[in-house]
C-alpha cells in the first residue's frame, strides 16, 4: 500500500544572479553597464517555493538486488536471458 504526501516549502535565499548585491553588469558594446538585478529587483534576496508530491511504497529487495560481475558477464555474452532471470 503506497502513501502519497503533498508538500510546499518556502525558502528565502541570496539571489544567485547578482550574488546578493542587487546589481549585475551587462555588456554594452565594448563597455559594461551596471543595472538593477532583474531576478531580485535589486533586493539581493529571493523567495523560492518548492512544491511537489512524495510517494512512499513498500521496499522489495528483489527489485533492487545488484547483479554480480559473473551475472553481468553472462548477460553480456547472452548466456542468461534477462527477462526470465530478472523479471
C-alpha positions as CSV (number, residue, x, y, z in Angstrom):
1,X,0.0,0.0,0.0
2,X,1.5,3.3,-1.1
3,X,1.2,6.6,0.7
4,X,1.4,10.0,-1.0
5,X,2.1,13.3,0.7
6,X,1.9,16.7,-0.8
7,X,4.4,19.4,0.3
8,X,5.0,23.1,-0.1
9,X,8.1,24.8,1.3
10,X,9.1,28.4,1.1
11,X,12.8,29.5,1.4
12,X,14.5,32.9,1.4
13,X,17.9,32.8,-0.3
14,X,20.6,35.1,-1.6
15,X,19.9,35.8,-5.3
16,X,22.1,33.6,-7.5
17,X,22.1,36.1,-10.3
18,X,23.6,39.0,-8.5
19,X,25.1,37.2,-5.5
20,X,23.2,39.3,-3.1
21,X,24.4,42.7,-4.4
22,X,21.3,43.7,-6.2
23,X,23.3,44.8,-9.2
24,X,24.6,43.0,-12.3
25,X,27.0,44.0,-15.0
26,X,25.8,43.6,-18.6
27,X,27.8,44.1,-21.8
28,X,27.1,47.2,-23.8
29,X,29.4,47.2,-26.8
30,X,33.0,47.4,-25.6
31,X,31.9,48.5,-22.1
32,X,29.8,47.0,-19.3
33,X,27.0,48.9,-17.6
34,X,25.7,48.1,-14.1
35,X,21.9,47.6,-13.8
36,X,19.5,46.6,-11.1
37,X,19.2,42.8,-11.0
38,X,16.1,41.7,-12.9
39,X,15.7,38.5,-10.8
40,X,15.5,40.1,-7.3
41,X,14.6,43.6,-8.4
42,X,17.7,45.0,-6.6
43,X,16.9,43.5,-3.2
44,X,19.7,40.8,-3.2
45,X,17.3,38.2,-1.8
46,X,14.7,35.9,-3.4
47,X,11.8,33.8,-2.2
48,X,11.9,30.2,-3.5
49,X,8.8,28.0,-3.3
50,X,9.3,24.2,-3.7
51,X,6.1,22.2,-4.2
52,X,5.5,18.5,-5.0
53,X,4.4,15.1,-4.1
54,X,6.2,12.3,-2.3
55,X,5.1,8.7,-2.7
56,X,6.2,6.1,-0.2
57,X,5.9,2.4,-1.2
58,X,7.0,-0.8,0.5
59,X,10.5,-1.9,-0.2
60,X,11.0,-5.1,-2.1
61,X,14.7,-6.2,-2.0
62,X,14.3,-8.4,-5.2
63,X,13.8,-5.3,-7.3
64,X,17.0,-3.7,-6.1
65,X,19.4,-6.6,-5.8
66,X,22.7,-5.8,-7.5
67,X,24.0,-8.2,-10.1
68,X,27.4,-9.8,-9.5
69,X,30.2,-9.4,-12.0
70,X,29.7,-13.0,-13.0
71,X,26.0,-12.5,-13.7
72,X,26.7,-9.3,-15.7
73,X,29.3,-11.1,-17.9
74,X,26.8,-13.9,-18.6
75,X,24.2,-11.3,-19.6
76,X,26.6,-9.6,-21.9
77,X,27.6,-12.9,-23.5
78,X,24.0,-13.9,-23.9
79,X,24.1,-17.0,-21.7
80,X,21.3,-15.8,-19.4
81,X,18.0,-14.4,-20.7
82,X,17.5,-11.2,-18.8
83,X,13.7,-11.3,-18.9
84,X,13.3,-14.8,-17.4
85,X,16.2,-14.5,-14.9
86,X,15.5,-10.9,-13.7
87,X,11.8,-10.0,-14.0
